Amino acid sequence: MLQPIASSQPSYFKDSFEFKQLITPLSLPIGARLFTCDAKSMYTNIPTEPAIACISAYLRSIHGKPFQHYHPQTLIDAIEIVFRNNVIQFAQDTINWCSFKQTMQQWHGLQWDFTPLSTSCNFMDLTITITPSGHLSTTLYEKAQNLYLYIPPHSAHPSGMLSGLVHGNILRIHRLCSSPEDIKRKSSEFFTRLTHRGYTTKQLTPLFTSAHQRALLYNPTPPPKNTLHKDNKLFFHLSFHPEDPKPSTIHKLWDSVVANPPAHQPLHHVTNLHGVPTSINNLTIAYSRPPNLRNKFSIRNIVGRGRDVSSYLVD
């Protein structure tokens, strides 16, 4: 319920790709510096009463009126239950910098950690740098503790897993790295890490070639939806096993036995008791992995562990 409201705020961006699109056109003045700041244990230190008052005022104000999917007081009551139970610009000089940090430390009791002013900083999964021309360049930021434990080739996963991993990460590298040199370097590092996990050069080379070609042709704007042709899918859920029939075999059986059987009416023309056609014209095989040791020893299902949340509400 809060997601549409949060995503409409001026400070909101969806992910690193959208953030990069926001900062790429910027041209910074001479002497500009970057920094990041992070609230210390924000969610456990947010002052309850000021937070409720601030959020309540917004939800009741004209700024919250465009959202018609909630009743303000009902949502405020729900927020109170949760709370009770559970880009700034400034001049580049020392006085204003210290004043800014002091003001932040006095904001509703939260304490903030600041990085020093610099021409480069790490934010999310990006390293952002001010270039000599005053623009911002980005490259991937990877923590030194990252072990890069990609799924090894002997693991029981669908054959398309490696292709999806390579194509997805190469596209991410192309979209988040500003310079061709960084794209080449990060791609080479990714290739090496996969070989360390047991994949061979023969397996990886055609995938990397295909992935780079597709990344160069990538268009971030989604194609318009075809409203004339509706793709009604039937999802076939399977727990993956390496000795099961290949997806292509299952699709062939689906087409010859169910979707378009010889001398019989096609499935998408079959009607129900009310005369409405099924309109199913596609089969999607949705694989899930079988339970592993983590599922057995680290149970996350909270159902049956106590009273329902609604039982704590009183009239």
N, C-alpha and C positions, 0 to 999 in steps of 0.2 A: 504493500500500500504506500510506503514511503518512497519507493524507488522512482516513480515519475516526478515526485517533488524534488528529490535530491538531484536527479539528472538534469533538471531545468535550471539549476543554480549556475551563475556565471563562472564559478571556479571549477565546474565539473568537466572532466574529459573522460572518455570511456576507457582508453588504454594507451600504451606507449605509442602506437601508430597514430592515434589522433593527436596526442601531445606533440609528436614530431611535426605533424602538419601545422600545428598552431605556431611553433617557434621558428620553423624554417624561413618564413618571409620576413622575420624581424631583422632590423638593422640597428645595432646598438651604438651609442655614442662612445667617443674615445674615453677610456678610463673606466668603462663599465666592468663590474665584477659580478660573479655568481656566488650563491650560497644556498644551502639547504637548512631547514630546521625541522625538528621533530619533537612533538610533545612527549614528555616523559610519562609513560603509563597512562595515556590519555583516557582510556575507557574506564579505568578504575579511579581516576582523579577528577573527572568532570563534576563540578559542584551541582548537586541535584536541583536545588531550588532555582538558582539563576538559569540553569539549562531548561527546566520546565517552563519558566516564565518566558524565556526568549522564544522557544519553539511554539508555545501556546499563542503568543502574540502574533507570530508569523502566520500560523494556521488560521487565525481568525481575521487576519488583515486582508486587504485587497490583493496582496501578492499571492495569497493562497487561493483566491477565488476562481482562477481559471481551471482548477482541478475539481471536477464534479464527482469523483469516485469515492469521496469520503465525507462523513459527517464530522465537522471540526471537534465538537465536544467528545464524541465517542473516541476519536483517534487520540485526543489529548488524554482522556482517561486511561487508554491503553498504554500510552507512553509513560504516564505517571506510575503505572503498575511496574513497568520494566525498570524505570529509574529507581524507584523506591525499593525494589526487591532484587534485585539483581546487581591575486598577485599584487604585492605592495611595491611601490616605487619610492626611492629616496635619493638624495644627493650623495655622491661618493666622497664622504669625509668621515673622520673618526667620530666627531661629535654626533652627527645624525645617526651613524651606525650604532653607537653605544646607546643613544636615546631610543632608537627603534627596539633594540634588544631588551632594554629596561621596560619599555611599554608592553612588550609581549609577555614578559615575566609577570606582569601585574594583571594580565587579562584573565579574570575569573578564576584565579588561583592555580592555573596550569603552569608547569615549569617546562621550559623549552631548551633543547640542546641545539646549538648553532655550529655549523662548519665555518672556518675562516673565509673571508672574502678571497676569491681566487678567479682566475680566468677559466677554470675548469671545475666541474663538480659532478658527482654521481647522483642520479635521480631515477627512481624506479629501476628499470633494467638498462638504463642509458648512461653513458658518460658524455656530458655536454661541454663543449669548449667554444670559447669566443675566438674566432679567427681574426687575423690582422685586418681584414676588411670590415670587421664589425658584425659579421653574421655568426650564427650559431651552427656548429657542426656536431653530429652525434655519431656514436659508435656503441656497440654492445658493452654493457658493464657486466662482468662475471666475477662473482666472489672467489677469493683465493681458496676458500674451503670447499668449493664445488668439486665433487668427485666425478661428475659426468657419468653416472651409472646407467647408461642406456641399456635397454633390453638386449641381452646377448642372443646370438643366432640360434643357440640350442634351446631357447625358451619356447614353450608351446603357445605360439601366437599365429594369427592368420598371416598368410604370405604377403599381404599388402601392408603389413605393419611397417616394415623397413622403408618401403616407398613413401608412405605417408610421413614418416619421421624425417626423411631426407628432404622431400619437397616442402614440407611445412617449415623446417628450420632454415633452409636456404632462402625461402621467400621472406622469412623474418629478417634474415641478415640483409637482404637487398633493401627492404623497406626501412630498416632502422639505421643502417650505416650510410653516412653521407658520401664518403670517398670510395672510388673503385679499389684503391689499395686496401682499405679496411675490409671491403667485401671479399677480396681475394684472400686476405690473411685469415679472417674469421672462418671462411669456407674451408681453407686448408687445415685449420685447427680442428674443425668439426670432423673432417675426413680422418684425421689422425686419431682422434678420440674413438671413432667407430672401429678403426682397425685394432685399437687396443682392447676393444670389447670382443674381438674375435671375427669381425667381418673381413672379407678379403677384398683386395683391390679390384678383382674381377667382378665382384658383386656390386661394389660401390660406384665404379667409374661411370657406367651408363646411367645410373640413377642421378648422380651429381650433374652430368651433362644435360639430362632432361630437365632437372630442377632449375638449373641456371637459365636455360632457354625459356622455360615457362615464367620464371621470375621477371625476366626482361620484358615479357609481353603482358605482365599482370596489370589489370585495370582495377583500382580500388573501388570504382563506382559500380555497384551491382546492376546487372541488366534489368530492364523493365520486366515486370511480371506479365506472363502470357495469360490473360483472363479468359481467352477463348478456349484454351486447352487446359483442362484440369487434370492433374496427375494424381489419381487415386491409388495410393500405395497400400499394399498388404504387407505388414511387417511379420517376418518369420523369425522368432527369437530362438537362438541356439546357444547352448553352452559349448564353447569351442573345444574341439579335440583334433589333433593333427592327423588322425587316421580317418576322420569323417570324409564324406565325398566333397570334392571341390565345389565352390560356389557356382562355377560354370555348369557343373553337372546338375546341381539342384535347379538352376534356372532352366536348363533344357527340359528336365522332367516337368517342371511347373508349366512350361509353355505347351508341351505335347500332351500332358495328361489333364491339366486343370484349365489353363487360360485359353488355349485353342486346340481342343481335342479333335482329331479327324472325324468328320461326319457328325459332329455335334455342335450345338450352339456355343459361341464364344462366351467366356465367363462374364465379360462386361455387358452382355446382352441379356443375361439371366435376370429375371425379376423376382422380387419377393412376393409375399401373400397380398400385398397392397398394389402390386403392379409396378413397383419402382425398380428400375434396373440397378444392379450392384455397382456398375461403373468402375470396377476394379481392373486396372490395366497395367499394373506393375507390381513386382515382388521385390521387397528389400529384405535381405538377410541381415539380421541384427545379431552379431555375435556378442556374447558375454563370457568372461573368463570363469572357470570353475573356482570354488572357494580355495583359498590358500591358507598357509599357517597363520598369517596375520589375521584373517577373518576368524579363525578358530580361537586365537589367544587374545585378540584385542577387539572385544565386542563393543560396537558403537550404538547398537539399537537400544533406545531408551524406553521402548514400549514395555509395559509391565513392570517397570522399576518403581512405581509409586503411584500417587494419585494423579488424575488428569489435571492439567493446568486450570481448566475451567472450574474445577471443584474448589479452588481457592477464592473465587469471586463470590462476593456476598451482595445481596440486594440492599 
